[in-house]
Amino acid sequence: MSWQTIIGHTLQMSILQKAVVTGRLAHAYLFTGPEGTGKETAAFELAKVLNCTTGSSALDTGSCGTCRSCRDIDAFLHPDIEYVFPVESALLEKNDPAKAENKKTAEARERYESLIEQKKQNPYFTPSMDRSMGILTEQVTALQQKASFMPVEKGKKIFILSQPEKLHPSAANKLLKLLEEPPEHVLFILVSSRPENVLPTIRSRCQTLKFSRIKPSELDEWLERKHSGIQNDTKRFISGFSRGNLRVATDILNNFSQGNPEHFEGIATRDKAIDYLRKLLSPGKLGEAITTTEELSKKLGKQEIIAFLGSLLLFFQDISHRTIDPEWATLNNPDLSSSVDRFVQNFTDPDFLALSTITEDAIRSVQRNVNPLLTLGAYSIRLKTLLRRS
């Protein structure tokens, strides 16, 4: 990894690079922006640059990615890099060293290590333990203790806090005290997709750097440069389905690299979405469609439901393009071309703005943790009302 291999964010990387070269880094940063934009990847690159052992050249070009320090950071083993995210309280329980770890703690540790492994495989993945109550007081207390010691290596101690909006109130107060009197040898990088929920007093003590959603052209360029062997139809699907989310795009690529593209859960989720739409719009099958939403709300996680709704959004976009231009070839779902055409024939004048609006509203509701069953049920009724056969 280096400054140049960060996807997009040219201005943000330039700001960080200049701050590093001139020695004018802030003591704390708040990286903000939508999920999957690479905010945490940029945070880890900054950590690697400041601890890379290749010398001053790293300040200009970025980390080498091959020295022991860079490799240790990639493996989450560097003694001076602390990565904090919401974990289960069981993980922080103190056990008697002479006794075996209890089952509850052992299971929590297994779940934690699984998340770290996912992070290694996909640097754009944002981990959070499902049973977590947020970033806990014990986690920030540990940072306070570690901040009192100088770096083990020659670089800086870097504390990367993922999802600081989930700081437990007492943990937030402890972090605030640490930010008020920051040690010279520590750099804080807070990374949040919901900065409005970060404690204002914490935000005020950080220099904010905003990251935007990855542009389609930037994603296309990256796919062409790094994965030129993939067919163009597949690249279009990745670009369209991910909607600028690098986590989703990398998940697809990882599955293709393992030779299992048909097993990519995103494609399966998309197919479920199209099947649901068929049932919803078929005479006499509204009940089946509602049953489908009930099953989905129980079986799918938050991100999968968002992907489900996002798939419908992209399908509607394909229909819009074919409605305007029957010869439109660059579909988000080229393998569903015949389904798109059938939809155009049966629904000649849909309100695409309204369709997009209600789908985006449903996505935002899920993101805000509104009950998914109620969200999908209400969405189904609104969708059925908007789409009536010609």
Buried (B, 14 or more C-beta within 10 A) or exposed (E): BBBEBBBBBEEBBEEBBEBBEEEEBBBBBBBBBBBBBBBBBBBBBBBBBBBBBBEEEBBEBBBBBEBEBBBBBBEBEBEBBBBBBBBBBBBBEEEEEEEEBEEEBEBBBEBBEEBBEBBEEBBBBBBBBEEBEBBBBBBBBBBEEBBEEEBEBEBBBBBBBBBBBBBBEEBBBBBBEBBEEBBEEBBBBBBBBBBEEBBEEBBEBBEBBBBBBBEEEBBBEBBEEEBEEBEEEBBBBBBBBBBBBBBBBBBBBEBBEEEEBEEBBBBEBBBBBBEBBBBBBEEEBBEBBBEBBEEBBEEBEEBBBBBBBBBBBBBBBBBBBBBEEEEBEEBBBBEBBEBBBEBBEEBEEBEBEBBBEBBEBBBEBBBEEEEBBEBBBBBBEBBBEBBEEE
